[in-house]
Amino acid sequence: MFRSDALYTEMNYMIENLSPVLLNNLIQATQHLLQPQLDAQSHLCFMSVENSTLHIMESMLSQEELPDFYEEKLQEITQCCTMLLKTEFPQFA
């Protein structure tokens, strides 16, 4: 789409309505990954949720200006990503 008011209205609508859901999915999947009783298949499922959620968030963040929602929630997003990087998952070693 070409740059227009309609395009920016549509983008803002998606950011305002989809972003909280994506953040909630990211946080919930991260919390589930921390549970030691999960089997390997469940870990793969939650990793897939995290991967997909982060890809969608990345596409929203690739705009020219960082949306306010993500600027305000950057610490929560970063904590989830940091947890993924720091946590060892021995079942995948």
Backbone bond lengths (Angstrom), bond angles and torsions (degrees), N, CA, C in turn:
res aa  C-N    CA-C-N  psi(-1)  N-CA   C-N-CA  omega(-1)  CA-C   N-CA-C  phi
1 M - - - 1.454 - - 1.522 109.52 -
2 F 1.300 114.62 146.49 1.452 120.01 175.60 1.519 109.39 -78.33
3 R 1.306 116.83 154.86 1.459 120.87 178.83 1.524 109.73 -62.90
4 S 1.312 114.39 126.70 1.457 119.65 179.04 1.520 108.61 -158.99
5 D 1.319 115.66 168.74 1.464 119.51 176.72 1.523 110.77 -63.44
6 A 1.319 116.34 -36.80 1.467 119.95 179.42 1.523 110.99 -63.76
7 L 1.325 116.53 -40.52 1.462 120.36 178.26 1.520 111.12 -63.00
8 Y 1.332 117.12 -47.02 1.457 120.20 -179.58 1.526 111.92 -67.10
9 T 1.312 117.40 -33.53 1.463 120.76 175.73 1.522 109.88 -64.15
10 E 1.319 116.48 -43.53 1.460 121.48 178.73 1.531 111.34 -64.91
11 M 1.324 116.95 -42.67 1.469 120.81 178.66 1.522 110.95 -63.55
12 N 1.316 116.97 -44.35 1.465 120.31 179.07 1.521 111.46 -63.69
13 Y 1.312 116.94 -37.95 1.459 120.85 177.33 1.530 110.15 -60.46
14 M 1.324 116.65 -45.94 1.461 120.77 179.71 1.522 111.45 -64.65
15 I 1.323 116.61 -42.53 1.460 119.89 180.00 1.527 110.39 -62.80
16 E 1.307 117.13 -45.43 1.461 121.41 -176.92 1.527 112.40 -67.92
17 N 1.322 117.66 -36.31 1.459 120.28 -173.91 1.520 114.76 -97.88
18 L 1.307 117.63 -29.26 1.462 120.38 -177.58 1.528 112.38 -92.79
19 S 1.302 117.31 -32.78 1.466 120.88 -174.66 1.525 114.13 -59.37
20 P 1.344 119.37 -45.15 1.478 117.53 177.94 1.531 112.84 -61.50
21 V 1.319 116.98 -35.40 1.467 120.97 178.79 1.532 110.05 -67.17
22 L 1.327 115.64 -43.13 1.466 119.48 178.74 1.523 111.31 -62.89
23 L 1.334 116.71 -43.81 1.463 120.10 179.28 1.521 110.39 -62.44
24 N 1.318 117.29 -42.17 1.463 120.76 178.54 1.527 110.46 -62.54
25 N 1.337 117.37 -42.54 1.470 120.43 177.20 1.521 111.16 -60.43
26 L 1.323 116.38 -42.78 1.464 120.69 -179.80 1.525 111.30 -62.61
27 I 1.316 116.57 -45.94 1.468 121.19 -179.29 1.525 110.78 -65.48
28 Q 1.332 117.05 -45.21 1.466 120.45 -179.67 1.528 111.62 -63.18
29 A 1.323 116.86 -43.71 1.469 119.63 179.33 1.520 110.55 -64.08
30 T 1.322 117.31 -38.97 1.464 121.26 178.36 1.523 110.39 -62.77
31 Q 1.315 116.85 -44.25 1.469 120.55 179.27 1.523 110.99 -63.40
32 H 1.316 117.13 -39.54 1.473 119.66 178.56 1.519 111.48 -66.34
33 L 1.326 116.94 -36.13 1.469 120.04 179.68 1.524 112.07 -65.41
34 L 1.302 117.80 -23.90 1.465 121.49 -179.81 1.527 112.60 -79.23
35 Q 1.317 117.49 -11.48 1.461 120.56 -179.09 1.528 109.66 -76.43
36 P 1.340 116.67 120.55 1.473 119.94 -175.03 1.526 114.05 -69.40
37 Q 1.322 118.57 -21.18 1.456 120.18 -175.89 1.525 114.12 -82.75
38 L 1.318 118.57 -0.16 1.463 120.85 179.15 1.524 111.07 -70.36
39 D 1.313 114.97 140.38 1.460 119.02 176.03 1.527 109.83 -83.45
40 A 1.308 116.63 171.92 1.465 121.89 -175.71 1.523 111.65 -60.90
41 Q 1.318 118.03 -38.51 1.460 121.44 -179.48 1.529 111.07 -64.78
42 S 1.331 117.31 -40.45 1.463 121.02 177.73 1.523 110.96 -66.46
43 H 1.330 116.27 -39.58 1.466 119.83 176.59 1.525 110.41 -60.17
44 L 1.313 117.01 -44.50 1.462 120.67 179.02 1.528 111.23 -61.51
45 C 1.313 116.45 -39.85 1.461 121.24 179.47 1.526 110.82 -63.11
46 F 1.329 117.35 -47.66 1.469 120.70 -179.15 1.531 111.34 -70.03
47 M 1.322 117.05 -32.85 1.467 119.58 174.72 1.528 110.25 -64.59
48 S 1.306 116.47 -38.24 1.459 121.31 177.87 1.531 110.61 -65.11
49 V 1.324 116.51 -41.25 1.476 120.72 176.87 1.524 109.80 -61.02
50 E 1.327 116.24 -46.33 1.466 119.86 179.18 1.519 111.38 -61.86
51 N 1.319 117.06 -45.63 1.448 121.42 -179.19 1.536 111.07 -59.95
52 S 1.308 116.77 -48.34 1.464 120.86 -179.76 1.526 111.49 -63.46
53 T 1.326 115.94 -43.45 1.466 120.54 -179.95 1.521 110.93 -62.21
54 L 1.316 116.75 -44.01 1.463 119.89 179.74 1.525 111.95 -66.69
55 H 1.315 117.52 -33.82 1.468 120.20 176.94 1.531 110.80 -65.68
56 I 1.322 116.56 -42.32 1.470 119.75 178.08 1.521 110.16 -65.46
57 M 1.328 116.49 -43.33 1.471 119.62 177.96 1.526 110.67 -60.80
58 E 1.309 116.18 -41.23 1.463 120.42 -179.69 1.530 110.74 -60.40
59 S 1.311 116.94 -39.89 1.459 119.25 179.89 1.527 111.23 -65.75
60 M 1.335 116.79 -32.52 1.465 119.70 176.14 1.518 110.98 -74.27
61 L 1.320 116.52 -32.61 1.459 120.42 -177.78 1.522 113.02 -80.16
62 S 1.320 117.20 -10.75 1.459 119.61 -178.35 1.531 112.23 -82.49
63 Q 1.310 115.75 11.61 1.462 119.65 176.04 1.523 109.43 -72.81
64 E 1.307 114.82 172.01 1.458 119.46 -178.22 1.525 112.20 -65.26
65 E 1.316 116.79 -32.58 1.456 120.94 -177.53 1.526 108.91 -128.37
66 L 1.321 116.75 138.75 1.456 121.42 -179.73 1.528 109.44 -67.06
67 P 1.333 118.04 121.32 1.463 119.91 178.50 1.526 110.97 -60.37
68 D 1.318 116.03 145.77 1.469 121.56 -177.63 1.517 112.61 -55.46
69 F 1.329 117.71 -40.71 1.457 120.66 -178.83 1.522 110.64 -54.89
70 Y 1.333 116.38 -47.12 1.462 120.55 -176.59 1.521 111.60 -72.54
71 E 1.304 116.45 -31.78 1.461 119.53 176.43 1.524 110.07 -65.27
72 E 1.331 116.34 -39.88 1.465 121.24 179.91 1.527 112.20 -73.02
73 K 1.317 117.45 -30.56 1.471 122.20 -175.58 1.524 113.02 -104.59
74 L 1.312 117.50 11.74 1.460 121.20 -175.47 1.529 112.72 -59.30
75 Q 1.326 116.94 -36.70 1.467 119.74 -179.86 1.535 110.95 -64.01
76 E 1.328 117.86 -41.43 1.466 120.77 179.69 1.532 110.82 -65.95
77 I 1.313 116.25 -41.39 1.467 120.75 179.18 1.526 109.76 -64.53
78 T 1.319 115.79 -44.02 1.462 121.13 -179.28 1.531 111.08 -64.01
79 Q 1.325 117.11 -39.06 1.463 120.33 178.68 1.531 111.09 -61.81
80 C 1.319 116.95 -41.56 1.472 120.23 178.17 1.528 110.91 -63.78
81 C 1.311 116.05 -44.28 1.471 119.98 -179.63 1.529 110.69 -66.43
82 T 1.310 117.25 -40.53 1.466 121.69 179.30 1.527 110.53 -63.84
83 M 1.327 116.37 -40.34 1.458 119.90 178.24 1.526 110.32 -60.60
84 L 1.320 116.43 -42.02 1.460 119.55 179.48 1.519 111.62 -62.82
85 L 1.317 116.57 -38.42 1.459 120.31 -178.99 1.523 112.49 -73.13
86 K 1.327 117.34 -33.62 1.461 121.25 -176.45 1.526 113.59 -84.46
87 T 1.319 117.36 -28.95 1.459 121.23 -173.85 1.526 110.82 -79.07
88 E 1.311 114.42 134.06 1.467 120.08 174.86 1.524 107.88 -96.01
89 F 1.305 114.48 136.33 1.453 120.95 178.30 1.531 106.70 -115.70
90 P 1.348 116.61 91.19 1.466 120.34 -173.87 1.527 113.98 -61.88
91 Q 1.323 117.16 -24.89 1.469 119.11 -178.75 1.522 111.43 -68.42
92 F 1.328 117.73 -13.10 1.465 121.69 178.87 1.517 112.45 -107.38
93 A 1.308 117.28 6.03 1.472 120.25 -178.11 1.506 111.72 -77.19
